[in-house]
Amino acid sequence: MIEKIVAGLWAGYGLAVPLGAVAVLMVDMTARSSFRVGAAAAMGAVTVDGLYAIAAVTGGSALAIAIQPYSQPLRWMAAIVLIVMAAHIVMATVHKEERTSSAASVRITCRRAYFTFFCLTALNPWPAIYFVSLVLGEQATREMAPSHATAYIAAIVVASASWQLLLAGGGATLGRKLTSDRGRTVTAFISGGLIVALAFNMVV
């Protein structure tokens, strides 16, 4: 049991820790709103990771075969959505549409943040392929008992949630330090550029 929990933690952190476009977007959004909104966004991403982990454990190779023909179109869809959101961040700052964290909080609700990051994470086929590969590797050695599979999935969710909430906390801290108009403008261009670059890297 302990072995499966440790394996699940490694798997969860292995997927979540590398900085991607969605993570940058989460930090930026939290900086412009609140930790509560950022935590809701984090839970949206964590939900997808958990669902993919469950699907990998229960479906295995069938899931990998099912999503393979659609992996590239899904990557392009995710990249387009991210580029549009990056453009919105920059344009909103240029046109002075976002100037206070309270105004941002009104526009970005917790529910909206949750479903936005749920959809962005779901559009990325990499978590499914990643978890399927890991699960098949685990099962190649020994078939997982239901209790071990449950512990494995729970550990993945805990690892993913802890890292995503850490990112949200970092965004909240950043928001408190960059409250001036100049600070918001600089961070908007930096985060927008990073998101676009990472979105292109997703499909190239």
C-alpha positions, 0 to 999 in steps of 0.5 A, spaced: 500 500 500 505 504 501 509 503 495 502 505 491 501 511 495 509 513 494 508 511 486 502 515 486 505 522 489 511 521 484 506 520 478 502 526 480 508 531 481 511 528 475 505 531 471 503 537 475 510 540 477 513 542 469 511 549 468 506 550 462 501 555 459 495 553 464 500 554 470 502 561 468 495 563 466 493 560 473 498 564 477 496 571 473 489 570 474 490 569 481 494 575 481 489 579 478 483 576 483 484 573 489 486 566 492 479 563 492 479 564 485 485 561 484 484 555 488 477 554 484 481 554 478 486 549 481 481 544 483 478 545 476 485 542 473 486 537 479 479 534 477 481 533 470 487 529 473 483 525 478 478 523 472 484 521 467 487 517 473 481 513 474 480 512 467 487 510 466 486 505 472 480 502 469 481 503 462 488 502 461 490 501 453 483 502 451 483 509 453 490 511 450 487 508 443 481 512 443 484 518 444 490 517 440 487 520 433 485 526 436 491 528 440 493 533 435 487 537 434 486 537 441 493 540 442 491 545 437 484 547 440 488 548 447 493 552 444 488 557 440 484 558 447 490 559 451 493 565 445 486 568 445 486 568 453 493 571 453 491 576 448 485 578 453 490 579 458 494 584 454 489 588 451 485 589 458 491 592 461 492 596 455 485 599 455 485 600 462 479 595 463 482 591 469 485 596 474 483 593 481 483 586 484 476 587 486 474 589 479 477 583 477 474 578 482 467 581 480 468 578 473 472 572 474 468 568 479 470 561 482 465 557 478 467 560 472 475 559 474 473 552 475 470 550 469 475 554 465 481 550 468 477 544 467 476 545 460 483 547 459 486 541 462 481 536 459 483 539 452 490 537 453 491 529 452 498 529 455 495 527 462 491 521 459 497 518 455 502 520 461 497 516 466 496 510 462 503 509 460 504 509 468 499 505 470 500 500 464 507 499 467 505 498 474 500 493 472 505 489 467 509 488 474 503 486 478 496 487 477 493 492 482 488 490 487 482 495 488 485 498 494 491 499 491 488 502 485 484 507 490 490 509 494 494 510 487 489 515 485 488 518 491 495 520 492 495 522 485 490 527 486 493 529 493 500 531 489 496 535 483 492 539 488 498 541 493 502 543 487 496 547 484 494 550 490 501 552 491 501 556 484 495 559 486 498 561 493 504 564 489 499 568 484 496 571 490 502 573 493 504 576 487 498 580 486 499 583 493 506 586 491 504 588 484 498 593 485 500 599 481 498 600 474 505 599 471 506 593 475 500 590 472 502 592 465 509 589 466 506 582 468 500 582 463 505 583 457 510 578 461 505 573 462 501 574 456 508 572 452 509 566 456 502 563 455 503 564 447 510 561 447 508 555 451 501 554 447 506 554 441 510 549 444 504 545 445 503 544 438 510 544 435 
